[in-house]
Amino acid sequence: MRHNRGFTLIETIVAVALFSIVMLVGTSALLSLVSANRKAQALQSVMNNLNTGVDGMVRAIRMGSAIRCGGPSPTDPNCPNGGSVIYFESYGGNKSSTLDDWMYSYNAAQRRLERSQQNGSNPLAITAPEISIDSCTFYVVGATRGDITQPKVLIVIKGTVAASDPRFRTSFTLQATAVQRSLDI
């Protein structure tokens, strides 16, 4: 007598249930990885925006001249203790007029960095809205004409970056240094 062997109904139900559970766990893990990847890419995009803005600021300061900290015409252009605004003559600018001087500043009310190419008039934001700047300090040394120190600006920026979900806020601290290219003698 021949017996046909196969799976019983209970064995098939148990196998399908186990397969369904494994697929559910695997799919949820995959979906969470995709979500985390999207958030990481969004944060990277925002940080790239900040880095591009700071790189442009450093390049402009390095190529400029007549660096001043604290205002358009301070009594002392240096601020070794830090300031929230910096002015300088841009590369190729009119050295006999300060109307075309560039200004970089920290706007504490709107928590962003700003740039003006008209001596502080009509400043424009250089950071994305997703970036919240908590503090930005410019340290300037050697800006007095004829001293023995080459003009140097140290920029320290602290803030947070938020993706679409506030739970994923990321804090950062960024430092950049710009040394004026032309001799200050």
C-alpha positions as CSV (number, residue, x, y, z in Angstrom):
1,M,0.0,0.0,0.0
2,R,1.2,3.4,-0.9
3,H,1.1,6.4,1.4
4,N,1.3,9.8,-0.1
5,R,3.2,12.1,2.2
6,G,2.7,15.8,2.2
7,F,2.2,18.8,4.5
8,T,-0.8,18.9,6.7
9,L,-3.0,22.0,6.9
10,I,-1.7,22.9,10.3
11,E,1.9,22.8,9.1
12,T,1.1,25.0,6.1
13,I,-0.6,27.6,8.3
14,V,2.3,27.7,10.8
15,A,4.8,28.1,7.9
16,V,2.8,30.9,6.3
17,A,2.4,32.6,9.7
18,L,6.2,32.4,10.4
19,F,7.0,33.7,6.9
20,S,4.5,36.6,7.4
21,I,6.1,37.6,10.7
22,V,9.6,37.5,9.3
23,M,8.5,39.6,6.2
24,L,6.7,42.1,8.5
25,V,9.8,42.6,10.7
26,G,12.1,42.9,7.6
27,T,9.8,45.4,5.8
28,S,9.5,47.6,8.9
29,A,13.3,47.6,9.3
30,L,13.7,48.5,5.7
31,L,11.2,51.4,5.9
32,S,12.8,52.8,9.0
33,L,16.2,52.7,7.2
34,V,14.8,54.5,4.2
35,S,13.2,57.2,6.6
36,A,16.5,57.6,8.4
37,N,18.4,58.0,5.1
38,R,16.0,60.7,4.0
39,K,16.5,62.6,7.2
40,A,20.3,62.3,7.0
41,Q,20.2,63.6,3.4
42,A,18.1,66.5,4.4
43,L,20.4,67.4,7.3
44,Q,23.4,67.0,5.0
45,S,21.8,69.4,2.4
46,V,21.2,72.0,5.1
47,M,24.8,71.7,6.5
48,N,26.1,72.0,2.9
49,N,24.2,75.3,2.6
50,L,25.8,76.5,5.8
51,N,29.3,75.4,4.7
52,T,28.9,77.1,1.4
53,G,27.8,80.4,3.0
54,V,30.7,80.3,5.5
55,D,33.2,79.4,2.7
56,G,32.0,82.4,0.7
57,M,32.3,84.6,3.7
58,V,35.9,83.5,4.4
59,R,36.9,83.9,0.7
60,A,35.4,87.5,0.6
61,I,37.2,88.5,3.9
62,R,40.5,86.9,2.7
63,M,40.4,88.8,-0.6
64,G,39.2,92.1,1.0
65,S,41.0,94.8,2.9
66,A,40.4,97.4,5.7
67,I,38.7,94.9,8.0
68,R,36.7,96.5,10.9
69,C,34.8,94.9,13.7
70,G,31.9,96.3,15.6
71,G,30.7,99.0,13.1
72,P,31.3,100.8,9.8
73,S,33.9,103.2,11.4
74,P,34.9,102.1,14.9
75,T,37.7,103.8,16.8
76,D,39.5,100.4,17.1
77,P,39.0,98.0,14.1
78,N,40.1,95.0,16.2
79,C,37.9,93.1,18.5
80,P,39.9,90.4,20.2
81,N,37.0,89.8,22.6
82,G,34.6,89.2,19.8
83,G,31.8,91.0,18.0
84,S,28.7,90.2,16.0
85,V,29.3,92.3,12.9
86,I,32.3,92.8,10.6
87,Y,32.9,95.3,7.8
88,F,35.6,95.3,5.1
89,E,36.4,96.7,1.7
90,S,35.6,94.0,-0.9
91,Y,38.1,92.9,-3.5
92,G,38.0,95.5,-6.4
93,G,35.9,97.9,-4.3
94,N,36.3,101.7,-4.2
95,K,38.9,102.3,-1.4
96,S,38.0,106.0,-1.2
97,S,34.3,105.3,-0.2
98,T,32.8,103.1,2.4
99,L,29.4,103.0,0.7
100,D,30.3,99.8,-1.2
101,D,31.9,98.0,1.8
102,W,30.6,94.5,2.7
103,M,29.2,93.6,6.0
104,Y,28.6,90.2,7.6
105,S,26.5,90.1,10.7
106,Y,24.6,87.9,13.1
107,N,20.9,88.8,13.3
108,A,19.9,87.5,16.8
109,A,16.2,88.3,16.3
110,Q,15.9,86.0,13.2
111,R,18.8,83.7,14.3
112,R,20.6,83.9,10.9
113,L,23.7,85.2,9.3
114,E,23.4,88.1,6.9
115,R,25.5,89.9,4.3
116,S,25.2,93.4,2.9
117,Q,27.2,94.7,-0.1
118,Q,26.2,98.3,0.7
119,N,27.9,99.0,4.0
120,G,25.1,97.4,6.1
121,S,22.1,98.5,4.0
122,N,19.6,95.9,2.8
123,P,21.2,92.8,4.4
124,L,20.3,89.4,2.9
125,A,20.3,86.0,4.7
126,I,23.1,83.7,3.8
127,T,21.8,80.7,5.8
128,A,18.8,78.5,5.1
129,P,15.7,78.8,7.2
130,E,16.3,75.3,8.7
131,I,19.5,76.5,10.3
132,S,19.0,78.3,13.6
133,I,22.1,80.2,14.6
134,D,22.4,80.5,18.4
135,S,25.6,82.6,18.4
136,C,28.1,84.0,15.9
137,T,31.2,85.8,17.0
138,F,33.9,87.5,14.9
139,Y,37.3,87.8,16.5
140,V,39.5,90.3,14.6
141,V,43.2,90.9,15.3
142,G,45.8,92.8,13.4
143,A,43.3,95.2,11.7
144,T,45.1,98.3,12.7
145,R,47.0,99.6,9.7
146,G,50.8,99.4,10.1
147,D,51.0,97.0,13.1
148,I,53.2,94.0,12.8
149,T,50.3,91.5,12.7
150,Q,48.6,90.4,9.5
151,P,44.8,91.0,9.7
152,K,43.0,87.8,10.8
153,V,39.4,87.0,11.4
154,L,38.2,84.0,13.4
155,I,34.5,83.1,13.0
156,V,32.8,80.9,15.6
157,I,29.3,79.8,14.8
158,K,27.0,77.7,17.1
159,G,23.5,76.6,16.3
160,T,21.1,73.8,15.5
161,V,19.8,72.2,12.3
162,A,16.3,70.9,12.2
163,A,15.0,68.4,9.6
164,S,11.2,68.2,9.0
165,D,10.8,66.4,12.3
166,P,11.9,68.4,15.4
167,R,13.0,65.2,17.2
168,F,16.0,65.1,14.9
169,R,17.5,68.4,15.8
170,T,21.3,68.4,15.5
171,S,23.6,70.9,17.1
172,F,26.8,72.1,15.6
173,T,29.8,74.3,16.2
174,L,31.7,75.7,13.3
175,Q,35.0,77.6,13.2
176,A,36.6,79.3,10.3
177,T,39.7,81.6,10.0
178,A,40.3,84.1,7.3
179,V,43.7,85.8,6.9
180,Q,43.8,88.9,4.6
181,R,45.9,88.1,1.5
182,S,47.2,91.6,0.8
183,L,49.9,92.9,3.1
184,D,48.8,95.3,5.8
185,I,51.8,97.7,6.0
